[in-house]
Amino acid sequence: MAAAMRVRNQLHAVLMQTEPTYEASLVVSLRRPRGAAALEQYVAPGTSPLARAREEVVRRMAARLRLVLEQVDVLTRQIRA
């Protein structure tokens, strides 16, 4: 869970730089794989090269977060079985 929290915090930091009001438009939780998967389709506001670069960073970090969260879910199920 520590790895997920670290990636989630990094993702929040990048999103705050890219779009300071992003939390108001976020409809799913970043604590679930579905929320991370939604950000893999993120489109940053603006048309500058910096906006495109930040967009790509958000997408990559979201993919990492989704993978970590999926692994946590699998391990949780294995432990409970």
C-alpha positions in Angstrom: 0.0 0.0 0.0 2.9 2.3 0.6 3.9 2.1 -3.0 0.4 3.0 -4.1 0.3 6.0 -1.7 3.6 7.2 -3.0 2.5 7.1 -6.7 -0.9 8.6 -5.9 0.8 11.5 -4.1 3.1 12.1 -7.0 0.2 11.9 -9.4 -1.7 14.5 -7.3 1.3 16.8 -7.4 1.6 16.6 -11.2 -2.2 17.1 -11.6 -2.1 20.2 -9.3 0.6 21.7 -11.6 -1.3 20.8 -14.8 -4.8 21.6 -13.7 -5.2 23.2 -10.2 -9.0 22.5 -10.1 -8.7 18.9 -11.3 -10.2 17.4 -8.1 -13.6 19.1 -8.8 -13.8 17.2 -12.1 -12.4 13.9 -10.9 -15.4 11.5 -10.7 -13.6 8.3 -9.6 -11.4 7.6 -6.6 -7.6 7.2 -7.2 -7.7 4.5 -4.5 -9.2 2.0 -7.0 -7.8 0.6 -10.3 -10.8 2.0 -12.1 -9.9 5.6 -11.1 -6.3 5.2 -12.2 -7.5 3.7 -15.5 -9.7 6.8 -16.1 -6.6 9.0 -15.8 -4.8 6.9 -18.4 -7.0 8.8 -20.9 -6.3 12.3 -19.3 -6.2 15.3 -21.6 -4.4 18.3 -20.2 -5.9 21.8 -20.8 -4.0 23.9 -23.3 -2.1 23.2 -26.4 1.4 24.0 -25.4 4.2 21.4 -25.6 4.4 21.6 -21.8 0.7 20.7 -21.5 1.3 17.7 -23.7 4.4 16.6 -21.7 2.5 16.9 -18.4 -0.4 15.0 -20.0 1.9 12.1 -20.9 3.4 12.1 -17.4 -0.1 11.9 -15.8 -1.0 9.0 -18.2 2.2 7.0 -17.3 1.8 7.6 -13.6 -1.8 6.6 -13.8 -0.8 3.3 -15.5 1.8 2.7 -12.8 -0.8 3.4 -10.1 -3.4 1.1 -11.7 -0.8 -1.7 -11.9 0.1 -1.3 -8.2 -3.5 -1.2 -7.1 -4.3 -4.3 -9.2 -1.4 -6.1 -7.5 -2.6 -5.1 -4.1 -6.1 -6.5 -4.9 -4.6 -9.8 -6.1 -2.4 -10.2 -3.0 -5.3 -9.3 -0.8 -7.5 -12.0 -2.3 -4.6 -14.6 -2.1 -4.1 -13.8 1.6 -7.8 -14.0 2.4 -8.2 -17.4 0.5 
